[in-house]
C-alpha cells in the first residue's frame, strides 16, 4: 500500500513538473511583457538594454533616458518610448525565435 502511494505521489510530481516546464517554454518562446521583448531584443541585437533605451529615445534628452533607465532597473517598468520602439520591432523579435536557454551560458 505504501509503495502504491509513493508511486502516485511521484507520478503527480512528474506531471506537475512537466506542466510547469511546458509553461516556461511557452512563455519563453512567446514573450508577453515588454521586459521579455526587451531581453530578447538585447540578445538578438547584441546591445545592452541601455543601448536600446538610447536608440528608442531619438529626440529625448539623455538625462531623461538615464532617469528612465534607472527606474527600469529598479522596477522593470518600461517607458512608453521604449514600448513604442519594441512594438515597431516585434515582428523582427518574433522571427528570431530565440530559446530562453540561449541567454544563459552562450
N, C-alpha and C positions, 0 to 999 in steps of 0.2 A: 504494500500500500504506500509506504514512504517513497519507494522508487517511482511509482506512478505519479505522485505529487511532484517530486523533483523533476521528472520529465516534462510535466505540464508547465511548471514554472520556467524551465529552460526554454521550452518552445515559445512561451509567451514573451520572454526576454528577447529571443531571436527575432520574433515577429515585430516587436516594438522597435528594436534597433534597426531593422531593415526599413521600416516605415520612416523612422527619423532620418536615416541616411538618404532615402528617396526624396524627402522634403528638402534636405540640404542641397542635394544635387540639382533638384528642380529650381530652387531659389538661385543657385549659383549660375545656372545657365540662362535664367530668365530674371535678371535683377529687377526689383520693383521699386527701389528707392533711388533717389538721386545720388546718395552716397555710394551705393553699389555701382551705378553707372560711372561715377567719377573714378572709383577704384579701377574699373575695367579700362576706362579711357587712359588713365595713367599708365597702366601696364602696356596697352596697345601702342600708345604714342611714345613710350619710354621717357615721359616727362613727369615731373613731380606734381602733386596736387596744387602747390603754389604756382607753378608754371601755367597750369590750366586756368587758375584764377586770373592770372595776369593776361593770358590770351583772351579770355572771355570778357575782360574789362577793357575793351578797346578805348573808350573815352573817359573812363572813371579814374580819378586821381589815385596815385599809388598809396597814399595814406589810408584811403578808404578800403582799397584792396587788402592792405596789411591788417587793418582792423577787422574786416570781414573774415580773413583767413584765420586770425587768432580766435575769433568767435567760432569758426568752423572746427578748429582743433579742440576747443573746449566743449562744444555742444553737438557736433556733427550736423549742424544746421547749414544747409547750402543756400547762399544768397540767390536772389532772383536772376541776376545777370548770368550767373553760372548755370542755373537751371535752364535758362533760355538757350545758352550755348550747348548744353547737353541735349536738349530737345532737338536742336539742329543736327547733332551728330549721332542720334540714337540708331539710325539705320546702319551707319558705319560700325557702331559698337556691337549691334546685334549680329552683323555679318561676320565679325571676327570670331565669335563663338569660343571665347576663352574659358578654359576649365578653371574651377576655383583652386585646384591643386597646382596650377601653373604659377600662381602668385608666390607660393612658398617653395623655396629651395631651387629655383631655376636660375 
